[in-house]
Amino acid sequence: MTTAYDFSAKDIDGQPRALADYRGKVLLIVNVASQCGFTPQYAGLEKLWRDYRDRGLVVLGFPCDQFGHQEPGDEAEIKEFCSLTYDVDFPMFAKIDVNGGDAHPLWKWLKDEKGGLLGIDAIKWNFTKFLVGRDGKVLKRYAPTDKPESLAKDIEAALA
C-alpha cells in the first residue's frame, strides 16, 4: 500500500528530500503561490506550523504556477518572498505541477486518494490542502477557500 512516505521531491534549495523523513508526523501538504488572492494564508499556515510542530505537525509547501501564472518566480525568489513577507519557516519545496501529464507523483497520488468536489480529482486552484495522518494515509482534502485556522480541530484529532 502506498503512503505519503513513499514519495520524494526537491526542496526549495534543489536538494532531494524523501517524505519518509517525516514518517510518524501529521502532514499538511499545500500547493502555494506568491501572487494569489489566497497568498495571505501563508500566515495561517505558518501559525499552524508553529503551534503544532512540537506535537508532530509538519506543513509542506509546494509552489505551483498552474493557476493564473500566480507563481512566476524561481525558487530563490519564492523563498525570499515567503521569508520576508510571511516569515515562513515550514519546509518548502521546488516548484511543481499538480495537474496534467507533468503533475508530480505525490500530487497524482494525493488526488487519487481524496477526490475533490463532485468527485473531480483535479486541483482547482492554489492553496488546496491535504491532511495526512501519522500512518502516511490521506485523511482529508480542503478547498483553497478553507482557511488554515479552520483546520485546527482536524489537526488536533490527527495528532491525538
N, CA, C and O of each residue as an XYZ file, in Angstrom:
640
protein
N       0.841     -1.195      0.000
C       0.000      0.000      0.000
C       0.882      1.253      0.000
O       1.826      1.359      0.783
N       0.568      2.173     -0.866
C       1.326      3.415     -0.981
C       0.924      4.384      0.127
O      -0.251      4.499      0.476
N       1.921      5.077      0.671
C       1.659      6.154      1.632
C       2.456      7.382      1.192
O       3.272      7.309      0.273
N       2.211      8.497      1.850
C       2.934      9.727      1.526
C       4.440      9.538      1.675
O       5.229     10.210      1.011
N       4.831      8.614      2.554
C       6.254      8.402      2.826
C       6.997      7.715      1.687
O       8.222      7.600      1.724
N       6.266      7.262      0.681
C       6.887      6.601     -0.474
C       7.380      7.597     -1.524
O       7.989      7.199     -2.517
N       7.120      8.882     -1.311
C       7.453      9.894     -2.314
C       8.639     10.751     -1.880
O       9.003     10.807     -0.705
N       9.216     11.405     -2.860
C      10.274     12.376     -2.575
C      10.094     13.540     -3.540
O       9.401     13.435     -4.552
N      10.731     14.643     -3.200
C      10.663     15.844     -4.037
C      11.890     16.682     -3.731
O      12.541     16.500     -2.702
N      12.197     17.592     -4.623
C      13.301     18.524     -4.375
C      12.805     19.644     -3.470
O      11.718     20.187     -3.670
N      13.619     19.983     -2.470
C      13.233     21.093     -1.608
C      13.501     22.421     -2.329
O      14.017     22.438     -3.446
N      13.150     23.507     -1.686
C      13.248     24.836     -2.314
C      14.685     25.187     -2.689
O      14.913     26.045     -3.542
N      15.657     24.523     -2.054
C      17.070     24.750     -2.368
C      17.605     23.751     -3.393
O      18.803     23.728     -3.673
N      16.705     22.916     -3.959
C      17.097     21.981     -5.003
C      17.660     20.655     -4.507
O      18.162     19.854     -5.295
N      17.576     20.425     -3.201
C      18.086     19.174     -2.633
C      16.978     18.128     -2.573
O      15.843     18.449     -2.223
N      17.302     16.863     -2.915
C      16.280     15.819     -2.814
C      15.853     15.629     -1.352
O      16.679     15.637     -0.440
N      14.561     15.463     -1.162
C      14.013     15.273      0.186
C      13.003     14.136      0.135
O      12.007     14.206     -0.585
N      13.270     13.088      0.906
C      12.341     11.961      0.992
C      11.261     12.309      2.013
O      11.571     12.759      3.116
N      10.002     12.104      1.653
C       8.940     12.345      2.618
C       9.011     11.339      3.764
O       8.398     11.547      4.810
N       9.756     10.246      3.571
C       9.990      9.290      4.660
C      10.682      9.975      5.840
O      10.610      9.489      6.969
N      11.358     11.110      5.579
C      11.986     11.873      6.667
C      10.941     12.353      7.677
O      11.273     12.667      8.820
N       9.684     12.406      7.251
C       8.604     12.886      8.105
C       7.731     11.748      8.640
O       6.639     11.987      9.156
N       8.214     10.521      8.514
C       7.448      9.354      8.975
C       7.015      9.548     10.428
O       7.796      9.984     11.274
N       5.751      9.212     10.694
C       5.212      9.333     12.040
C       4.684     10.720     12.384
O       4.142     10.930     13.469
N       4.840     11.660     11.468
C       4.320     13.016     11.664
C       2.973     13.147     10.962
O       2.646     12.359     10.075
N       2.203     14.142     11.363
C       0.999     14.540     10.633
C       1.449     15.599      9.640
O       2.140     16.550     10.007
N       1.059     15.435      8.380
C       1.482     16.359      7.321
C       0.299     17.181      6.818
O      -0.803     16.661      6.643
N       0.538     18.453      6.591
C      -0.412     19.302      5.885
C       0.305     19.737      4.616
O       1.214     20.567      4.657
N      -0.111     19.171      3.489
C       0.549     19.381      2.198
C      -0.288     20.369      1.392
O      -1.483     20.158      1.189
N       0.348     21.455      0.932
C      -0.380     22.566      0.319
C       0.317     23.022     -0.952
O       1.539     23.164     -0.977
N      -0.466     23.256     -2.019
C       0.114     23.911     -3.204
C      -0.051     25.415     -3.013
O      -1.157     25.913     -2.806
N       1.066     26.121     -3.088
C       1.107     27.537     -2.723
C       1.497     28.406     -3.910
O       2.027     27.918     -4.908
N       1.224     29.709     -3.784
C       1.601     30.682     -4.811
C       1.759     32.042     -4.161
O       1.061     32.368     -3.201
N       2.675     32.829     -4.685
C       3.035     34.114     -4.077
C       2.171     35.288     -4.515
O       2.176     36.329     -3.857
N       1.425     35.145     -5.618
C       0.655     36.275     -6.146
C      -0.819     35.929     -6.306
O      -1.451     36.303     -7.294
N      -1.356     35.219     -5.334
C      -2.728     34.730     -5.373
C      -3.552     35.468     -4.325
O      -3.007     35.954     -3.334
N      -4.852     35.552     -4.539
C      -5.728     36.135     -3.524
C      -5.666     35.375     -2.207
O      -5.960     35.934     -1.151
N      -5.280     34.090     -2.267
C      -5.184     33.273     -1.060
C      -3.787     33.306     -0.429
O      -3.557     32.666      0.597
N      -2.850     34.050     -1.039
C      -1.478     34.090     -0.537
C      -1.392     34.460      0.949
O      -0.512     33.942      1.636
N      -2.267     35.333      1.480
C      -2.195     35.628      2.915
C      -2.374     34.381      3.801
O      -2.083     34.432      4.996
N      -2.849     33.266      3.225
C      -2.945     32.028      4.006
C      -1.572     31.548      4.471
O      -1.486     30.744      5.400
N      -0.498     32.027      3.843
C       0.843     31.685      4.335
C       0.948     31.980      5.828
O       1.547     31.204      6.573
N       0.369     33.102      6.271
C       0.441     33.479      7.685
C      -0.243     32.426      8.560
O       0.284     32.044      9.605
N      -1.396     31.969      8.136
C      -2.118     30.946      8.893
C      -1.422     29.604      8.873
O      -1.418     28.886      9.873
N      -0.826     29.259      7.730
C      -0.073     28.001      7.645
C       1.137     28.046      8.572
O       1.446     27.068      9.253
N       1.812     29.182      8.593
C       2.975     29.332      9.473
C       2.543     29.242     10.943
O       3.243     28.655     11.768
N       1.385     29.830     11.258
C       0.887     29.760     12.639
C       0.575     28.309     13.023
O       0.913     27.884     14.128
N      -0.059     27.550     12.138
C      -0.325     26.135     12.423
C       0.994     25.406     12.687
O       1.107     24.642     13.646
N       1.983     25.645     11.835
C       3.301     25.012     11.971
C       3.902     25.331     13.337
O       4.389     24.440     14.034
N       3.863     26.599     13.709
C       4.465     26.999     14.988
C       3.678     26.479     16.182
O       4.262     26.113     17.202
N       2.351     26.444     16.056
C       1.509     25.988     17.169
C       1.600     24.478     17.386
O       1.512     24.014     18.523
N       1.775     23.707     16.312
C       1.641     22.243     16.418
C       2.892     21.441     16.088
O       2.878     20.217     16.222
N       3.974     22.089     15.661
C       5.140     21.300     15.253
C       5.722     20.484     16.400
O       6.219     19.380     16.180
N       5.667     21.007     17.611
C       6.208     20.259     18.745
C       5.365     19.028     19.067
O       5.824     18.124     19.764
N       4.135     18.993     18.561
C       3.261     17.833     18.755
C       3.298     16.886     17.554
O       2.702     15.810     17.593
N       4.004     17.290     16.476
C       4.167     16.361     15.365
C       3.591     16.788     14.036
O       3.531     15.972     13.116
N       3.161     18.039     13.890
C       2.661     18.510     12.591
C       3.815     19.062     11.762
O       4.690     19.755     12.280
N       3.806     18.746     10.472
C       4.725     19.377      9.529
C       3.898     19.922      8.370
O       3.159     19.178      7.724
N       4.024     21.219      8.109
C       3.395     21.849      6.949
C       4.412     21.774      5.813
O       5.578     22.125      5.997
N       3.972     21.318      4.639
C       4.843     21.211      3.472
C       4.259     22.056      2.349
O       3.149     21.794      1.885
N       5.009     23.078      1.906
C       4.546     23.966      0.847
C       5.148     23.598     -0.499
O       6.362     23.440     -0.629
N       4.285     23.463     -1.496
C       4.698     23.127     -2.861
C       4.261     24.231     -3.817
O       3.107     24.252     -4.244
N       5.165     25.148     -4.161
C       4.813     26.216     -5.100
C       4.386     25.633     -6.459
O       4.943     24.647     -6.941
N       3.381     26.284     -7.050
C       2.838     25.827     -8.327
C       2.420     27.051     -9.142
O       1.825     27.990     -8.614
N       2.739     27.025    -10.424
C       2.427     28.159    -11.301
C       1.347     27.804    -12.328
O       1.289     28.408    -13.399
N       0.497     26.833    -12.009
C      -0.504     26.370    -12.979
C      -1.820     27.139    -12.932
O      -2.717     26.876    -13.734
N      -1.945     28.081    -12.009
C      -3.222     28.776    -11.853
C      -3.004     30.277    -12.004
O      -2.524     30.935    -11.082
N      -3.354     30.812    -13.157
C      -3.272     32.245    -13.394
C      -1.865     32.816    -13.339
O      -1.690     34.012    -13.107
N      -0.861     31.974    -13.551
C       0.550     32.411    -13.537
C       0.841     33.215    -12.264
O       1.453     34.282    -12.311
N       0.379     32.668    -11.112
C       0.492     33.383     -9.846
C       1.728     32.989     -9.029
O       1.895     33.425     -7.890
N       2.592     32.156     -9.629
C       3.877     31.820     -9.002
C       4.957     31.894    -10.073
O       5.570     30.881    -10.411
N       5.198     33.116    -10.621
C       6.104     33.252    -11.760
C       7.587     33.165    -11.416
O       8.411     32.894    -12.290
N       7.936     33.394    -10.143
C       9.342     33.458     -9.765
C      10.029     32.106     -9.728
O       9.389     31.057     -9.797
N      11.361     32.160     -9.615
C      12.115     30.919     -9.429
C      12.166     30.611     -7.928
O      11.646     31.369     -7.109
N      12.797     29.497     -7.587
C      12.812     29.056     -6.197
C      13.442     30.089     -5.264
O      12.942     30.307     -4.160
N      14.518     30.720     -5.687
C      15.175     31.721     -4.833
C      14.230     32.884     -4.548
O      14.164     33.372     -3.420
N      13.502     33.327     -5.567
C      12.552     34.430     -5.384
C      11.394     34.008     -4.479
O      10.951     34.781     -3.629
N      10.912     32.790     -4.661
C       9.814     32.283     -3.838
C      10.257     32.215     -2.377
O       9.537     32.651     -1.478
N      11.446     31.664     -2.155
C      11.971     31.517     -0.791
C      12.115     32.888     -0.127
O      11.735     33.064      1.030
N      12.663     33.854     -0.862
C      12.840     35.194     -0.311
C      11.490     35.839      0.009
O      11.318     36.428      1.076
N      10.534     35.726     -0.914
C       9.202     36.291     -0.699
C       8.565     35.697      0.558
O       8.058     36.430      1.407
N       8.592     34.380      0.673
C       7.946     33.708      1.803
C       8.604     34.094      3.125
O       7.925     34.299      4.132
N       9.911     34.188      3.109
C      10.652     34.533      4.315
C      10.404     35.984      4.726
O      10.089     36.260      5.883
N      10.546     36.906      3.777
C      10.430     38.326      4.095
C       8.991     38.774      4.348
O       8.743     39.622      5.205
N       8.046     38.204      3.602
C       6.663     38.666      3.687
C       5.876     37.963      4.785
O       5.067     38.590      5.470
N       6.111     36.655      4.956
C       5.302     35.880      5.909
C       6.131     35.142      6.950
O       5.586     34.363      7.732
N       7.449     35.375      6.973
C       8.334     34.724      7.939
C       8.153     33.203      7.915
O       8.174     32.553      8.961
N       7.974     32.642      6.713
C       7.737     31.208      6.558
C       8.982     30.433      6.969
O      10.092     30.701      6.508
N       8.761     29.473      7.844
C       9.819     28.632      8.383
C       9.536     27.148      8.114
O      10.416     26.305      8.287
N       8.309     26.834      7.693
C       7.982     25.424      7.420
C       8.648     24.992      6.116
O       8.989     25.834      5.285
N       8.837     23.674      5.933
C       9.534     23.184      4.734
C       8.828     23.571      3.433
O       7.624     23.378      3.263
N       9.625     24.122      2.533
C       9.135     24.493      1.206
C       9.885     23.662      0.166
O      11.038     23.277      0.365
N       9.208     23.401     -0.933
C       9.754     22.562     -1.993
C       9.898     23.347     -3.284
O       9.401     24.467     -3.406
N      10.588     22.742     -4.252
C      10.744     23.337     -5.569
C       9.387     23.385     -6.272
O       8.483     22.610     -5.957
N       9.260     24.293     -7.216
C       8.030     24.455     -7.984
C       7.681     23.149     -8.704
O       8.548     22.477     -9.263
N       6.397     22.813     -8.675
C       5.913     21.582     -9.303
C       4.617     21.867    -10.057
O       4.024     22.938     -9.926
N       4.194     20.881    -10.850
C       2.842     20.861    -11.410
C       2.003     19.938    -10.545
O       2.482     18.903    -10.082
N       0.751     20.315    -10.327
C      -0.168     19.476     -9.553
C      -1.221     18.818    -10.438
O      -1.889     17.874    -10.018
N      -1.367     19.313    -11.651
C      -2.327     18.765    -12.611
C      -1.616     18.448    -13.918
O      -0.512     18.931    -14.171
N      -2.266     17.624    -14.753
C      -1.755     17.355    -16.090
C      -0.711     16.253    -16.128
O      -0.408     15.618    -15.118
N      -0.174     16.048    -17.312
C       0.771     14.963    -17.563
C       2.070     15.092    -16.803
O       2.735     14.089    -16.543
N       2.450     16.319    -16.439
C       3.691     16.539    -15.706
C       3.469     16.706    -14.208
O       4.373     17.132    -13.488
N       2.267     16.372    -13.736
C       1.981     16.511    -12.300
C       2.957     15.651    -11.497
O       3.277     14.524    -11.876
N       3.413     16.205    -10.394
C       4.332     15.479     -9.509
C       3.639     14.204     -9.005
O       2.450     14.241     -8.687
N       4.350     13.100     -8.929
C       3.747     11.835     -8.488
C       3.047     11.923     -7.125
O       2.009     11.292     -6.925
N       3.602     12.694     -6.196
C       2.943     12.868     -4.901
C       1.559     13.448     -5.089
O       0.599     12.997     -4.464
N       1.450     14.450     -5.950
C       0.165     15.120     -6.149
C      -0.812     14.247     -6.925
O      -2.019     14.311     -6.687
N      -0.311     13.432     -7.848
C      -1.191     12.457     -8.519
C      -1.802     11.535     -7.472
O      -3.001     11.259     -7.489
N      -0.953     11.065     -6.560
C      -1.410     10.142     -5.517
C      -2.399     10.825     -4.572
O      -3.441     10.253     -4.251
N      -2.084     12.040     -4.127
C      -2.986     12.768     -3.233
C      -4.376     12.899     -3.851
O      -5.387     12.666     -3.189
N      -4.410     13.275     -5.126
C      -5.701     13.455     -5.811
C      -6.448     12.140     -5.943
O      -7.673     12.104     -5.818
N      -5.713     11.048     -6.199
C      -6.348      9.729     -6.291
C      -6.938      9.301     -4.945
O      -7.992      8.669     -4.886
N      -6.241      9.658     -3.875
C      -6.677      9.254     -2.537
C      -7.920     10.023     -2.086
O      -8.822      9.449     -1.477
N      -7.963     11.311     -2.386
C      -9.089     12.153     -1.966
C      -9.488     13.069     -3.108
O      -8.871     14.112     -3.328
N     -10.523     12.673     -3.831
C     -11.039     13.494     -4.918
C     -11.651     14.767     -4.367
O     -11.957     14.872     -3.180
N     -11.820     15.716     -5.243
C     -12.396     16.995     -4.839
C     -13.908     16.994     -4.912
O     -14.547     15.942     -4.915
N     -14.457     18.170     -4.970
C     -15.894     18.371     -5.040
C     -16.475     17.608     -6.228
O     -15.920     17.638     -7.326
N     -17.569     16.943     -6.004
C     -18.253     16.153     -7.043
C     -17.365     15.043     -7.593
O     -17.568     14.574     -8.713
N     -16.374     14.625     -6.797
C     -15.514     13.521     -7.206
C     -14.501     13.869     -8.282
O     -13.856     12.982     -8.841
N     -14.357     15.160     -8.576
C     -13.383     15.582     -9.583
C     -12.016     15.675     -8.913
O     -11.847     16.372     -7.912
N     -11.041     14.959     -9.480
C      -9.734     14.868     -8.838
C      -8.878     16.120     -9.008
O      -8.107     16.461     -8.112
N      -8.999     16.804    -10.131
C      -8.085     17.915    -10.444
C      -8.053     18.942     -9.320
O      -9.069     19.238     -8.690
N      -6.862     19.472     -9.089
C      -6.709     20.584     -8.154
C      -7.290     21.804     -8.861
O      -6.949     22.084    -10.011
N      -8.169     22.528     -8.168
C      -8.881     23.649     -8.793
C      -8.097     24.958     -8.731
O      -8.211     25.791     -9.630
N      -7.296     25.146     -7.670
C      -6.628     26.429     -7.504
C      -5.534     26.289     -6.453
O      -5.386     25.244     -5.819
N      -4.768     27.373     -6.284
C      -3.727     27.431     -5.264
C      -4.328     27.251     -3.874
O      -5.497     27.558     -3.638
N      -3.509     26.751     -2.971
C      -3.854     26.576     -1.565
C      -4.903     25.490     -1.327
O      -5.680     25.563     -0.376
N      -4.916     24.478     -2.209
C      -5.624     23.241     -1.900
C      -4.748     22.517     -0.885
O      -3.523     22.492     -1.013
N      -5.387     21.926      0.127
C      -4.639     21.341      1.240
C      -5.038     19.884      1.447
O      -6.201     19.514      1.289
N      -4.044     19.062      1.805
C      -4.281     17.665      2.141
C      -3.714     17.395      3.528
O      -2.556     17.708      3.805
N      -4.536     16.811      4.397
C      -4.090     16.412      5.724
C      -3.774     14.922      5.692
O      -4.617     14.100      5.333
N      -2.543     14.591      6.075
C      -2.060     13.210      6.044
C      -1.772     12.769      7.479
O      -1.085     13.465      8.226
N      -2.306     11.604      7.855
C      -2.122     11.090      9.215
C      -0.721     10.554      9.448
O       0.087     10.449      8.525
N      -0.455     10.220     10.692
C       0.859      9.697     11.076
C       1.212      8.414     10.330
O       2.387      8.070     10.202
N       0.195      7.705      9.839
C       0.417      6.460      9.082
C       0.705      6.715      7.604
O       0.905      5.770      6.841
N       0.729      8.001      7.191
C       1.019      8.342      5.810
C      -0.175      8.295      4.880
O      -0.025      8.472      3.671
N      -1.367      8.058      5.427
C      -2.587      7.997      4.612
C      -3.308      9.342      4.642
O      -3.314     10.042      5.655
N      -3.918      9.683      3.504
C      -4.642     10.951      3.401
C      -5.921     10.876      4.233
O      -6.739      9.972      4.066
N      -6.072     11.845      5.128
C      -7.263     11.918      5.968
C      -8.335     12.802      5.343
O      -9.518     12.465      5.372
N      -7.918     13.938      4.775
C      -8.901     14.906      4.309
C      -8.286     15.831      3.271
O      -7.085     16.098      3.277
N      -9.140     16.309      2.386
C      -8.762     17.315      1.391
C      -9.568     18.567      1.672
O     -10.758     18.500      1.979
N      -8.897     19.728      1.563
C      -9.552     21.012      1.829
C      -9.467     21.903      0.608
O      -8.494     21.865     -0.146
N     -10.494     22.700      0.427
C     -10.548     23.638     -0.696
C      -9.635     24.837     -0.429
O      -9.276     25.106      0.718
N      -9.262     25.557     -1.495
C      -8.458     26.769     -1.327
C      -9.108     27.786     -0.383
O      -8.409     28.532      0.304
N     -10.425     27.815     -0.352
C     -11.140     28.780      0.487
C     -11.130     28.391      1.965
O     -11.451     29.220      2.817
N     -10.768     27.144      2.287
C     -10.684     26.722      3.687
C      -9.452     27.372      4.320
O      -8.317     27.072      3.951
N      -9.698     28.258      5.270
C      -8.590     28.978      5.906
C      -7.821     28.034      6.830
O      -8.416     27.154      7.452
N      -6.502     28.214      6.923
C      -5.702     27.326      7.769
C      -6.236     27.197      9.197
O      -6.259     26.098      9.751
N      -6.662     28.306      9.790
C      -7.138     28.246     11.172
C      -8.363     27.347     11.336
O      -8.616     26.830     12.424
N      -9.125     27.162     10.251
C     -10.313     26.300     10.327
C      -9.945     24.808     10.366
O     -10.813     23.964     10.589
N      -8.672     24.485     10.150
C      -8.232     23.092     10.137
C      -7.761     22.613     11.504
O      -7.469     21.429     11.675
N      -7.683     23.510     12.474
C      -7.089     23.181     13.780
C      -7.744     21.969     14.435
O      -7.051     21.112     14.984
N      -9.068     21.891     14.382
C      -9.766     20.775     15.025
C      -9.354     19.442     14.394
O      -9.099     18.473     15.109
N      -9.287     19.388     13.054
C      -8.893     18.165     12.373
C      -7.423     17.829     12.651
O      -7.064     16.660     12.793
N      -6.585     18.857     12.726
C      -5.159     18.639     13.015
C      -5.003     18.074     14.427
O      -4.241     17.132     14.646
N      -5.728     18.654     15.375
C      -5.641     18.158     16.756
C      -6.093     16.710     16.841
O      -5.489     15.910     17.555
N      -7.156     16.367     16.112
C      -7.624     14.969     16.118
C      -6.563     14.038     15.515
O      -6.338     12.940     16.023
N      -5.920     14.477     14.444
C      -4.887     13.652     13.804
C      -3.663     13.497     14.694
O      -3.001     12.459     14.663
N      -3.359     14.509     15.478
C      -2.194     14.464     16.369
C      -2.468     13.634     17.628
O      -1.533     13.137     18.257
N      -3.742     13.484     17.996
C      -4.089     12.790     19.249
C      -3.663     11.333     19.246
O      -3.886     10.623     20.227
